[in-house]
């Protein structure tokens, strides 16, 4: 048998009715009652004062309750209600020693406290021991009758779903066999039950519906101690496994889990003290509610302080966490499993409701971290998609194929990542995050698609610009009858090439035919726009082009050599040819001719600007003629295709004639000056007069040959001076400028000539033919220099007149 040193006891309720909650909690912790769940039993004993209740409990359960000292007299030993843990009995059994009834110490208050303690014992205990004397059995005025009435009366105030075991312990058994005593006792108990007032609902309810009755008898402790101890030891065996089916406490309905025992007992006592009816099922729900809420709060606090959760929450704020869902689920399940373990024996409805609340609180706590994880997962997947998409495009994959493959792959990657991050307890809908990712991917694809299409379009437009601008400019510069047909041919060839290339490039974008056709049409329009824009640009420089063409044809011969106005050229014919070519250029630039529509712009310009001038002399000035250029549009030419209106053509032609008139005048002047320079011989009559009048001098020379040599030397000197001084070139610009120039060059030239003669006198004579060639070359160079100076002057004048037009 276990010793009393293993016993733990406290005063549960003191004599003044105060509940010792602190001591109770300490006892429960010391004996680890909370770990027992429903595997525990509570035994209470009640009976008359000084009837040996504490002695019986100490021997039966190895407790250490205070016992009465018989040598000091009979008096109250136990005050209030005491509680202790039974030593050596499984399952864990708590025993309560109630204050004895019918004690003189309480006086009139005895009945009130007696009923309260009895009601408390019946509400809390699984087994109630009724301690009674053997000689009271069968007596009408027995000491235990008031106690039984109290027990039955308070039972009516209990709404208990289970039956309590009432074990009548007959003390100081006599020689009368128990088989004879038990029927009498049961008869007395039934009479007391029948005499107790009952509610209408229990008028006919038998005693067996409320109690399981057990009767045992014990010998006198004082007279037959050894026999008493032996009987107590046998009785003790019945308390082992008392909660098993068929045991003393086999009815476990409505049992409060061990962790809620202290709170439950305290609340029951408070209700009893307030003299209220005690509804044990409702009380059980209340205890379950309080305890389950306490457990849930403990688990919630434990979760928030959990190191693994804190590290996980901190890590997910800075980036995605691998195995997030598995880690979080493990922490959540651990907390809920602990809750289930501690709350498993409480009312199922309350337990489940509080568990649901705990789940909701925990999920509400972890939801921001889960959202952060999904945010990282979404952004990370989007970035990976962008990289893979760009890589696929750079690798040569078609746009639509790359977009479709990458989208499917990375949406699947997101789904895989979400499955790894899913919180199993939560029914959170990830469709919003997934839809957001899909929208972001689609937006990126659309953005890249637009950029690629724009890049493609810009590329082909740039190619068209390069392929059309230069050739169109060159064709317009050399304007002739084949200019616009050549431009149309060039436009058609380059447009077809660009459209074909763009069409092939667009095949990878998987676009509808309507959109594709629209883009190709836009490219064709762009090509046409390039030609039209270049044509308009060149039309703005029409006057410059006309003057350049006139200058080229007027100042150069058919071999493109600069003209030297020697006097043999037909300036009128050359001028007419150059102006006709310039007029041709104006007619070509007057309108855009990319369609096959014919026009009569050239004929109109010719008849209005050239033929009208020729007919002006023979036309009567009094007759008013119709001016075909007095209009802002051309016949058969839409205004949108007009580059230079008829009125503008007339104005340009007038300005062109004015600005080229000077060039023609200069050419005529140069031709006349050349004629004057080359005509140095005297008139024929003067030659005849010289022959007639100089006959005598001629004969003198023939008679004296020395004179001929002197004259020949003089001729050579004069010829040398003529060549060296370039007299013909100096007088080409006029007599006075020529004389001034010769006056400054004469003396240096003479000195230079004498020095050369002196040098040649000292050296072998050179070949005369070389000298003649040198002289001829010098003469040719002087002539070319003069021609170039004239051409430069003409070009300078033309350029100076053209410059203001460019500004205009």
MARPALO-733320 format. One record per residue (C-alpha): z, x, y. Coordinates in Angstrom, 3 decimals. Each point is the difference from the previous one (the first is absolute). Example, Ala and Ser with C-alpha at 12.3 -4.5 7.8 and 13.67 -1.06 7.14 Angstrom:
BEGIN
        zz        xx        yy
     7.800    12.300    -4.500
    -0.660     1.370     3.440
This chain:
BEGIN
        zz        xx        yy
     0.000     0.000     0.000
    -0.787     1.289     3.468
     2.833     1.035     2.251
     0.901    -1.684     3.263
    -1.072     3.147     1.865
    -3.572    -1.161    -0.395
     0.780    -3.247     1.857
    -0.895    -0.722     3.628
     1.832    -2.861     1.732
     0.185    -1.444     3.521
     1.499    -3.030     1.708
    -3.073    -2.216     0.417
     1.730    -2.697     2.066
     3.416     0.584     1.516
     2.813    -2.491     0.165
    -1.192    -1.265     3.381
    -3.461    -0.812    -1.322
    -1.815     2.977     1.568
    -2.929     1.348    -1.994
     0.038     3.782    -0.492
    -3.726     0.709     0.492
     0.455     3.720     0.659
     2.069     0.540    -3.136
    -2.402    -2.102    -2.034
    -3.015     2.003     1.118
     1.841     3.231    -0.748
     0.922    -1.205    -3.496
    -3.568    -1.100    -0.713
    -1.290     3.421     1.034
     2.632     1.817    -2.085
    -0.796    -1.929    -3.154
    -3.783    -0.072     0.828
    -0.118    -3.738    -0.472
    -3.280    -0.339     1.921
    -1.792     1.807    -2.822
     1.026    -2.641    -2.530
    -2.340    -2.726     1.242
     0.965    -3.109    -1.978
     1.765     1.956    -2.740
     3.538    -0.597     1.102
     2.687    -2.644    -0.514
     2.906    -1.289     2.064
     3.268    -1.148    -1.626
     2.787    -1.778     1.891
     3.483    -1.004    -1.133
     2.137    -2.741     1.421
     3.284    -1.516    -1.039
     3.562    -0.642     1.072
     1.881     2.660     1.865
     1.797     2.578    -2.186
    -1.874    -1.149    -3.101
    -1.106     3.531    -0.885
    -3.563    -0.156     1.375
    -0.050     3.596     1.295
     1.599     1.276    -3.209
    -2.658    -1.710    -2.061
    -2.825     1.414     2.152
     1.410     3.538    -0.110
     0.124    -0.056    -3.801
    -3.215    -1.914    -0.458
    -2.223     1.910     2.474
     1.976     3.236     0.561
     0.553    -0.818     3.654
     2.963     1.036     2.135
     1.009    -3.219     1.709
     3.610    -0.114     1.144
     2.315    -1.665    -2.536
     3.296    -1.817     0.513
     3.169     1.978    -0.689
     2.032    -2.334    -2.186
     3.229     1.876     0.785
    -0.366    -0.817     3.693
    -0.400    -3.715    -0.515
    -2.915    -2.375    -0.022
    -1.975     0.063     3.243
    -3.555     0.093     1.323
    -1.771     3.225    -0.964
    -3.685    -0.598     0.803
    -0.823    -1.162     3.514
    -3.478    -1.252     0.796
    -2.759     1.058    -2.360
    -0.393     3.456    -1.495
    -3.053     1.411    -1.678
    -0.605     2.940    -2.277
    -2.638     1.434    -2.313
     0.757    -0.350    -3.656
     0.075     3.387    -1.673
    -1.994     0.631    -3.149
    -1.806    -3.349    -0.212
    -3.750    -0.419     0.016
    -1.613    -1.457     1.938
     1.857     0.725     3.230
     2.724    -2.635     0.316
     2.004    -0.848     3.100
     3.328    -1.772    -0.404
     1.826    -1.938     2.701
     3.746    -0.556    -0.087
     0.798    -3.162     1.970
     3.295    -0.736     1.628
     2.172    -2.182    -2.238
     0.333    -3.700     0.645
     3.131    -1.963     0.671
     1.742     2.934     1.632
     2.995    -0.509     2.227
    -1.143     2.699     2.449
    -2.858    -2.116     1.390
     1.823    -3.280     0.056
    -2.139    -2.825     1.316
    -3.041     2.221     0.533
    -0.176     0.641    -3.704
    -2.312    -2.949    -0.705
    -2.557     0.964     2.672
    -0.294     3.642    -1.021
     0.119    -1.003    -3.664
    -3.047    -2.215     0.421
    -1.849     2.615     2.087
     0.651     2.802    -2.480
    -0.887    -2.240    -2.960
    -3.241    -1.057     1.624
    -0.779     3.635     0.816
     0.708     1.060    -3.593
    -2.229    -2.743    -1.436
    -2.828     0.836     2.454
     0.079     3.750    -0.590
     1.079     0.393    -3.615
    -1.838    -0.337    -3.263
     3.245    -0.317    -2.033
     3.277    -1.518     1.232
     3.158     0.684    -1.981
     2.607    -2.770     0.241
     3.380     1.561    -0.756
     2.448    -2.647    -1.409
     3.201    -0.228    -1.997
    -0.134    -1.189    -3.546
     2.929    -2.404     0.513
    -1.964    -1.863     2.739
    -2.563    -1.274    -2.460
     0.462    -3.727    -0.610
     2.511    -0.469     2.848
    -0.752    -2.526     2.729
     1.734     2.034     2.686
    -1.331     3.373    -1.116
    -0.289     2.798     2.609
    -3.726     0.419    -0.609
    -0.962    -3.599     0.749
    -0.194     0.445     3.801
    -2.053     3.166    -0.526
    -2.519    -1.761    -2.239
    -0.265    -2.889     2.447
    -0.701     2.485     2.748
    -2.668     1.688    -2.074
    -1.737    -3.264    -0.809
     0.253    -1.325     3.557
    -1.541     3.055     1.601
    -2.679    -0.033    -2.667
    -1.302    -3.190     1.563
    -0.632     1.929     3.219
    -2.127     2.569    -1.788
    -3.678    -0.623    -0.397
    -0.399     2.586    -2.701
    -2.963     0.195    -2.372
     1.925     1.803    -2.739
     3.007    -0.701    -2.189
     3.140     2.044     0.438
     2.005     1.129    -3.014
     3.640    -1.156     0.164
     2.093     2.033    -2.386
     3.483    -1.438    -0.496
     2.360     2.831    -0.922
     3.093    -1.438    -1.704
     2.903     2.381     0.619
     3.090     0.450    -2.167
    -1.550    -1.780    -2.960
     2.533    -1.621    -2.359
    -0.271    -0.522    -3.720
    -2.276    -3.015     0.523
    -3.488     1.008    -1.149
    -2.725     0.197     2.634
    -2.033    -2.477    -2.025
     2.657    -2.571     0.781
     0.523     0.980     3.609
    -3.678     0.044     1.036
    -0.758    -3.729    -0.598
     3.061    -1.003     1.964
    -0.970     2.321     2.841
    -3.581    -1.291     0.078
     1.311    -3.566     0.038
     2.251     0.818     2.946
    -2.905     1.679     1.815
    -2.247    -3.026    -0.578
     2.678    -2.327     1.389
     0.319     2.137     3.090
    -3.824     0.012     0.393
    -0.156    -3.745    -0.342
     2.729    -0.473     2.603
    -1.712     2.166     2.633
    -2.022    -2.014     2.586
    -3.722     0.745    -0.304
    -3.093    -0.653     2.102
    -2.127    -2.958    -0.998
    -2.587     2.324    -1.522
     2.560     1.513    -2.386
     2.014    -3.080    -0.955
    -1.110     0.194    -3.618
    -0.666     3.741    -0.170
     1.901     1.622    -2.869
     2.136     3.094     0.467
    -2.335     2.031    -2.183
    -2.713    -0.235     2.698
     2.104     2.138     2.306
     2.086     2.226    -2.249
    -0.055     1.885    -3.241
     3.556    -0.275    -1.348
     1.568     2.830    -1.964
     3.567     0.087    -1.290
     1.910     3.130    -1.087
     3.692     0.550    -0.750
     2.071     3.139     0.554
     3.464     0.893    -1.232
     2.822     0.760     2.348
    -0.377     3.357     1.687
     3.734     0.501     0.302
     0.955    -1.036    -3.542
    -3.056     1.056    -2.002
    -1.602     2.731     2.099
    -1.941     1.653    -2.801
    -1.371    -3.262    -1.261
    -0.838    -0.948     3.591
    -1.944     3.241     0.523
    -1.867    -0.457    -3.264
    -1.033    -3.530     0.963
    -1.033     1.187     3.479
    -2.103     2.761    -1.539
    -1.792    -2.570    -2.149
    -0.523    -2.211     3.023
    -1.370     2.989     1.970
    -2.856     0.320    -2.500
    -1.261    -3.418     1.013
    -0.623     1.296     3.542
    -2.399     2.653    -1.188
    -3.600    -1.094     0.680
     1.384    -3.200     1.411
    -3.251    -0.752     1.881
    -2.113     0.037    -3.135
    -1.275    -3.372    -1.248
     2.875    -1.683    -1.810
     2.569     2.224     1.738
     2.918    -1.168     2.102
    -2.159     0.230     3.145
    -3.323    -0.818    -1.634
    -1.099    -2.527     2.638
    -1.541     2.280     2.698
    -1.562    -2.678     2.161
     0.762     0.483     3.661
     1.459     3.472    -0.422
    -0.092     2.032     3.206
    -1.450     3.502    -0.473
     2.608     2.715     0.059
    -1.231     1.496     3.281
     0.703    -3.327     1.724
     3.381    -0.662    -1.595
     2.113     1.194     2.953
    -1.964    -1.998     2.560
    -0.127    -3.045    -2.274
     3.764     0.036    -0.655
     0.757     0.389     3.702
    -2.277    -2.903     0.967
     1.458    -2.223    -2.743
     3.509     0.688     1.216
    -0.989    -0.760     3.619
    -1.471    -3.344    -1.067
     3.077    -0.816    -2.088
     2.365     0.840     2.861
    -1.952    -2.349     2.264
     0.612    -2.719    -2.603
    -3.700    -0.665    -0.504
    -1.749    -1.004    -3.172
    -1.314     3.091    -1.762
    -3.639    -0.367    -1.062
    -0.395     2.959    -2.321
    -3.809    -0.285    -0.403
    -0.408    -0.090     3.773
     2.520     2.816     0.266
    -1.990     1.993    -2.517
    -3.126    -0.434     2.115
     1.916     1.002     3.109
     1.361     3.127    -1.687
    -3.432     0.821    -1.317
    -1.467    -0.466     3.466
     2.510     2.304     1.664
    -0.024     2.643    -2.690
    -3.774     0.027    -0.454
    -0.430     0.299     3.738
     2.480     2.873     0.077
    -1.825     1.714    -2.853
    -3.363    -0.588     1.697
     1.294     1.460     3.270
     1.359     3.010    -1.852
    -3.330     0.584    -1.690
    -1.875    -0.442     3.271
     2.267     2.498     1.726
    -0.362     2.338    -2.951
    -3.782    -0.305     0.200
    -0.128     0.809     3.705
     2.172     3.065    -0.591
    -1.940     1.064    -3.086
    -1.247     3.553     0.505
    -3.225    -0.596    -1.899
    -0.812    -3.005     2.166
     0.805     1.886     3.221
    -2.238     2.918    -1.005
    -2.775    -2.376    -1.050
     0.228    -1.957     3.245
    -0.070     3.187     2.070
    -2.913     1.456    -1.946
    -2.171    -3.104     0.265
     0.279     0.011     3.789
    -1.906     3.272     0.191
    -2.618    -0.585    -2.669
    -0.869    -1.553    -3.359
     2.406     0.600    -2.890
    -1.314     0.424    -3.517
     1.618    -2.416    -2.439
     1.501    -2.027     2.868
     0.044    -3.272    -1.924
     1.496     1.536    -3.128
     2.763     1.732     1.962
     0.817    -3.056     2.108
    -0.068    -2.348    -2.974
     2.382     2.292    -1.849
     2.499    -0.057     2.876
    -0.307    -3.778     0.410
     0.380    -0.710    -3.706
     3.008     2.298    -0.155
     1.764    -1.966     2.753
    -0.896    -3.364    -1.520
     0.972     1.123    -3.480
     3.387     1.064     1.319
     0.333    -3.396     1.663
    -0.918    -1.768    -3.215
     2.516     2.046    -1.953
     2.843    -0.856     2.353
    -0.948    -3.618     0.631
    -1.181    -0.885    -3.465
     3.051    -2.146    -0.891
     0.053    -2.099     3.147
    -1.600    -3.395     0.340
    -3.691     0.373    -0.820
    -1.222    -2.114     2.904
     2.099     1.877     2.519
    -0.805     3.346    -1.575
    -3.721    -0.668     0.092
     0.104    -1.286     3.576
     1.906     3.045     1.226
    -2.298     2.291    -1.951
    -2.952    -1.647     1.680
     1.619     0.537     3.378
     0.672     3.634    -0.881
    -3.616     0.429    -1.043
    -1.187    -1.508     3.271
     2.270     2.250     2.049
    -1.059     3.092    -1.908
    -3.666    -0.905     0.265
     0.414    -0.689     3.695
     1.581     3.439     0.315
    -2.752     1.837    -1.857
    -2.914    -2.001     1.388
    -0.522     2.247     3.090
    -0.177     3.044    -2.253
    -2.463    -1.809    -2.264
    -2.097    -0.983     2.994
     0.079     3.602     1.215
    -1.129     1.144    -3.437
    -2.871    -2.471     0.024
    -0.898     1.126     3.518
    -0.166     3.629    -1.137
    -1.942    -1.051    -3.067
    -2.483    -1.972     2.095
    -0.493     2.716     2.627
    -0.199     2.735    -2.637
    -2.549    -1.936    -2.020
    -2.038    -0.656     3.138
    -0.059     3.701     0.908
    -0.990     0.969    -3.532
    -2.723    -2.645     0.098
    -1.363     1.413     3.248
    -0.112     3.532    -1.414
    -1.625    -1.109    -3.255
    -2.454    -2.230     1.845
    -1.085     2.790     2.348
    -0.293     2.392    -2.938
    -2.138    -2.497    -1.930
    -2.285    -0.514     2.986
    -0.314     3.750     0.559
    -0.739     0.395    -3.712
    -3.131    -2.101     0.348
     1.233    -3.293    -1.449
    -1.503    -3.142     1.430
     2.164    -1.670     2.618
     0.451    -3.299    -1.848
     0.613     1.708    -3.336
     2.524     2.390     1.540
     1.763    -2.819     1.858
     0.194    -2.211    -3.074
     1.158     2.734    -2.369
     2.568     1.430     2.390
     1.327    -3.445     0.910
     0.451    -0.999    -3.631
     1.570     3.347    -0.920
     2.507     0.071     2.829
     0.914    -3.660    -0.184
     0.789     0.683    -3.662
     1.965     3.066     1.110
     1.994    -2.198     2.390
     0.659    -2.524    -2.756
     1.206     2.821    -2.224
     2.243     1.311     2.758
     1.335    -3.479     0.684
     0.761    -0.493    -3.676
     2.023     3.223     0.180
     1.843    -1.279     3.093
     0.569    -3.608    -1.091
     3.530    -1.373     0.093
     0.329    -2.033    -3.181
     2.764    -2.249     1.299
    -1.994    -1.026     3.046
    -2.867    -2.381     0.035
    -1.509     1.617     3.075
    -3.619    -0.693     0.665
    -1.958     3.221     0.513
    -3.205    -1.825     0.801
     0.536     0.371     3.742
     0.293     3.780    -0.240
    -2.909     0.135    -2.419
    -2.083    -2.232     2.233
     0.900     2.179     2.981
    -1.159     3.086    -1.913
    -3.222    -1.774    -0.981
    -0.589    -1.000     3.618
     0.637     3.581     1.134
    -2.388     1.351    -2.630
    -2.644    -2.580     0.894
     0.469     0.786     3.700
    -0.396     3.719    -0.678
    -3.075    -0.616    -2.136
    -1.446    -2.213     2.733
     0.798     2.656     2.613
    -1.589     2.775    -2.051
    -2.903    -2.277    -0.826
    -0.567    -0.750     3.680
     0.311     3.707     0.852
    -2.391     1.007    -2.797
    -2.515    -2.668     0.965
     0.289     1.004     3.632
    -0.384     3.637    -0.984
    -3.034    -0.804    -2.125
    -1.552    -2.106     2.723
     0.737     2.622     2.648
    -1.444     2.706    -2.237
    -3.269    -1.821    -0.518
    -0.120    -1.013     3.655
     0.481     3.644     0.969
    -2.784     0.995    -2.394
    -2.242    -2.617     1.577
     0.913     1.238     3.466
    -0.917     3.534    -1.001
    -3.132    -1.044    -1.862
    -1.323    -2.290     2.757
     1.162     1.247     3.398
    -1.817     3.340     0.053
    -3.280    -1.156    -1.555
    -0.131    -3.127     2.172
     0.579     2.079     3.098
    -2.733     2.414    -1.030
    -2.398    -2.842    -0.777
     0.650    -1.673     3.332
    -0.412     3.325     1.776
    -3.474     0.351    -1.456
    -0.813    -3.668     0.636
    -3.417    -1.114    -1.275
    -1.538    -2.870    -1.916
     1.745     1.057    -3.218
     3.480     0.321     1.523
     1.425    -3.409    -0.894
    -1.699    -0.225    -3.418
     1.478     3.415    -0.770
     3.401    -1.146     1.223
    -0.210    -3.136    -2.165
    -0.979     2.065    -3.001
     2.848     2.417     0.650
     2.461    -2.880     0.494
    -1.093    -1.733    -3.188
     0.196     3.202    -2.076
     3.428     1.081     1.282
     1.380    -3.543    -0.133
    -1.085    -0.493    -3.586
     1.521     3.339    -0.950
     3.318    -0.781     1.715
     0.163    -3.569    -1.327
    -0.705     1.202    -3.527
     2.710     2.653     0.236
     2.527    -2.438     1.455
    -0.851    -2.616    -2.608
     0.658     2.486    -2.796
     3.267     1.047     1.634
     1.105    -3.628     0.386
    -0.568    -0.741    -3.661
     3.362     1.619    -0.766
     1.872    -2.358     2.310
    -0.611    -3.134    -2.074
    -0.747    -2.164     3.025
    -1.842    -3.280     0.105
    -3.692    -0.003     0.750
     0.436    -1.799     3.289
     2.310     2.657     1.412
    -2.170     2.795    -1.375
    -3.128    -1.542     1.505
     1.796    -0.355     3.319
     0.900     3.707     0.043
    -3.529     1.056    -0.921
    -1.442    -2.258     2.683
     2.454     1.482     2.479
    -1.228     3.498    -0.920
    -3.610    -1.097     0.495
     0.912    -1.456     3.375
     1.750     3.244     0.883
    -3.105     2.008    -0.839
    -2.090    -2.283     2.150
     2.617     0.231     2.717
    -0.163     3.816    -0.100
    -3.748    -0.102     0.579
     0.297    -2.574     2.764
     2.846     1.889     1.668
    -1.967     3.249    -0.108
    -3.063    -1.819     1.338
     2.036    -1.427     2.894
     1.450     3.425     0.654
    -3.434     1.564     0.122
    -1.299    -2.882     2.125
     2.632     0.922     2.554
    -1.640     3.421     0.218
    -3.551    -1.353     0.128
    -0.750     1.447     3.434
     1.139     3.449    -1.073
    -2.062    -0.238    -3.175
    -3.058    -1.122     1.983
     0.294     2.875     2.440
     0.556     2.472    -2.827
    -3.094    -1.274    -1.791
    -2.038     0.074     3.197
     1.174     3.525     0.793
    -0.757     1.153    -3.544
    -3.530    -1.394    -0.060
    -0.788     0.848     3.624
     1.311     3.569    -0.009
    -1.211     1.021    -3.483
    -3.413     0.066    -1.565
    -0.997    -1.270    -3.414
     1.336     3.211    -1.558
     3.388    -0.571     1.667
    -0.594     3.007     2.232
     1.032    -0.206     3.667
    -2.879    -0.972     2.255
    -1.273     2.494     2.629
    -1.670    -1.918     2.781
    -3.132     2.156     0.451
    -2.048    -2.679     1.626
    -2.015    -1.014    -3.007
     2.467    -2.670    -1.232
    -0.541    -3.734     0.541
     3.393    -0.884     1.435
    -0.926    -3.680     0.346
    -0.829    -0.328    -3.691
     3.047     1.973    -1.052
     2.224    -2.167     2.208
    -1.482    -3.199    -1.417
     0.509     1.194    -3.545
     3.632     1.034     0.646
     0.794    -3.277     1.755
    -1.596    -2.022    -2.802
     2.195     1.822    -2.513
     3.056    -0.701     2.132
    -0.988    -3.653     0.258
    -0.369    -0.069    -3.770
     3.566     1.301    -0.342
     1.198    -2.697     2.416
    -1.709    -2.721    -2.013
     1.529     1.281    -3.242
     3.484     0.036     1.514
    -0.322    -3.390     1.672
     1.034    -2.006    -3.063
     1.481     0.272    -3.490
    -2.694    -0.549    -2.622
     1.848    -0.039    -3.319
    -1.625    -3.266    -1.001
    -3.662    -0.550    -0.812
    -0.605    -2.064     3.111
    -2.850     1.300     2.209
     0.196     0.263     3.793
    -2.280     0.923     2.894
     2.403     2.108     2.038
    -2.302     3.031     0.063
    -3.003    -2.038     1.163
     2.107    -1.722     2.614
     1.284     3.303     1.384
    -3.464     1.551    -0.054
    -1.608    -2.911     1.764
     2.796    -0.313     2.535
     0.655     3.658     0.788
    -3.207     1.921    -0.726
    -2.918    -2.393     0.150
     1.461    -1.789     3.019
    -0.054     3.259     1.997
    -3.600     0.727    -0.964
    -1.094    -3.506     0.988
     2.009    -0.033     3.183
    -2.827     1.653     1.982
    -2.648    -2.564    -0.987
     2.275    -3.041     0.078
     0.122    -2.033     3.158
     3.424     0.472     1.527
    -0.031    -3.583     1.145
    -0.002    -1.250    -3.592
     3.489    -0.387    -1.471
     0.133     1.096    -3.657
     2.636    -0.858    -2.660
     2.396     2.850    -0.788
     0.804    -0.025    -3.767
     3.012     2.277     0.577
     1.724    -2.437     2.322
     2.193    -1.257    -2.841
     3.235     0.842    -1.770
    -1.359    -0.613    -3.521
    -2.992     0.990    -2.049
    -2.227    -2.461    -1.685
     0.678    -0.318    -3.758
     3.076     2.219     0.338
     3.532    -1.550    -0.180
     2.345     1.055     2.807
     2.354     1.571    -2.594
    -2.802     2.354    -1.040
    -0.961     0.947     3.556
     0.983     3.511     1.031
    -1.799     0.254     3.330
    -1.057    -3.181     1.773
    -3.418    -0.260     1.712
     1.607     0.236     3.408
     1.854     3.139    -1.035
    -3.209     1.467    -1.414
    -1.721    -0.520     3.315
     2.870     1.618     1.865
     0.114     2.942    -2.429
    -3.745     0.524     0.290
     0.171     0.000     3.785
     2.812     2.537    -0.072
    -1.861     2.018    -2.614
    -3.124     0.198     2.135
     1.992     1.047     3.042
     1.826     2.734    -1.861
    -3.111     1.354    -1.756
    -2.153    -0.117     3.141
     1.498     3.218     1.187
    -0.939     1.757    -3.233
    -3.600    -1.105     0.380
    -0.065     1.073     3.644
     1.374     3.407    -0.892
    -2.666     0.401    -2.671
    -2.725    -0.860     2.497
     1.464     2.444     2.524
     0.211     2.739    -2.601
    -3.612    -0.604    -1.009
    -1.219     0.229     3.597
     2.045     3.144     0.633
    -1.476     1.584    -3.105
    -3.453    -0.812     1.196
     0.671     1.609     3.355
     1.446     3.096    -1.635
    -2.917     0.585    -2.353
    -2.682    -0.595     2.675
     0.287     3.490     1.792
    -3.758     0.749     0.415
    -1.617    -0.696     3.397
    -2.617    -2.697     0.348
    -3.597     0.838    -1.097
    -1.330     0.115     3.546
     2.608     2.612     0.832
    -1.058     2.050    -2.990
    -3.676    -0.143     1.146
     0.998     0.970     3.531
     2.004     2.929    -1.292
    -2.986     1.213    -2.063
    -2.420    -0.292     2.924
     2.281     1.430     2.634
     1.476     2.734    -2.221
    -3.328     1.345    -1.343
     0.142     3.139     2.142
     3.565     0.795    -1.097
    -1.036    -0.486    -3.644
    -2.878     2.444     0.363
     2.357     2.490     1.633
     2.221    -0.130    -3.040
    -2.941     0.586    -2.273
    -1.089     3.074     2.020
     3.564     1.454    -0.040
     1.686    -0.496    -3.452
     3.304     1.415     1.302
     0.596    -3.166     1.920
    -0.406    -1.906    -3.272
     2.796     1.999    -1.602
     2.292    -0.535     2.987
    -0.737    -3.691     0.033
     0.617    -0.166    -3.812
     3.381     1.736     0.369
     0.906    -2.342     2.833
    -0.980    -2.945    -2.199
     2.248     1.217    -2.763
     2.934     0.421     2.385
    -0.500    -3.435     1.503
    -0.347    -1.503    -3.512
     3.211     1.672    -1.092
     1.838    -1.286     3.046
    -1.461    -3.481    -0.631
     1.323    -0.017    -3.521
     3.354     1.563     0.815
     0.660    -2.288     2.954
    -1.345    -3.099    -1.863
    -1.631    -1.130     3.208
    -1.635    -3.055    -1.552
     3.349    -1.148    -1.366
     1.805     0.553     3.310
    -2.515    -2.056     1.975
     0.086    -2.805    -2.514
     3.066    -1.453     1.709
    -1.573     0.269     3.432
    -1.223     2.579     2.531
     3.171     0.526     1.983
     2.295     0.382    -3.035
    -2.577     2.357    -1.512
    -0.164     2.237     3.087
     3.794     0.172     0.242
     0.308     0.928    -3.675
    -2.762     2.639     0.196
     1.547     1.577     3.079
     3.183     0.706    -1.922
    -1.745     1.212    -3.173
    -2.867     2.054     1.497
     1.749     3.301     0.788
     2.031     0.201    -3.276
    -3.142    -0.789    -1.976
    -2.019     2.740     1.752
     2.770     2.546    -0.605
     0.227    -1.002    -3.643
    -3.753     0.309    -0.400
    -0.104     3.507     1.540
     2.847     1.136    -2.278
    -1.871    -1.187    -3.066
    -3.180     1.797     1.152
     1.982     3.183     0.431
     1.490    -0.316    -3.459
    -3.397    -0.682    -1.527
    -1.429     3.042     1.724
     2.420     2.175    -1.874
    -0.630    -1.701    -3.350
    -3.233    -0.276    -2.048
    -2.190    -2.806     1.138
     0.606    -3.209    -1.836
    -2.574    -2.299    -1.447
    -1.551    -2.117     2.699
    -0.315    -2.931    -2.380
     3.767    -0.111    -0.446
     0.430    -0.105     3.717
    -2.407    -2.891     0.254
     1.785    -1.871    -2.759
     3.348     0.521     1.722
    -1.424    -1.308     3.222
    -1.466    -3.035    -1.735
     3.287    -0.681    -1.801
     1.869     0.188     3.248
    -2.411    -2.420     1.564
     0.425    -2.422    -2.915
     3.787     0.212     0.251
    -0.089    -0.739     3.676
    -2.178    -3.025    -0.649
     2.325    -1.308    -2.711
     3.027     0.510     2.227
    -1.606    -2.028     2.705
    -0.808    -2.812    -2.459
     3.541    -0.044    -1.374
     1.459    -0.146     3.479
    -2.123    -3.035     0.747
     0.962    -1.730    -3.257
     3.692     0.715     0.595
    -0.176    -1.426     3.455
    -1.665    -3.170    -1.295
     2.598    -0.377    -2.770
     2.829     0.547     2.438
    -1.253    -2.696     2.282
    -0.419    -2.405    -2.911
     3.487     0.756    -1.274
     1.530    -0.429     3.432
    -1.625    -3.395     0.295
     0.995    -1.034    -3.498
     3.656     0.855     0.451
     0.839    -2.980     2.217
    -1.695    -2.310    -2.493
     2.275     1.168    -2.775
     2.938    -0.843     2.129
    -1.394    -3.386     0.724
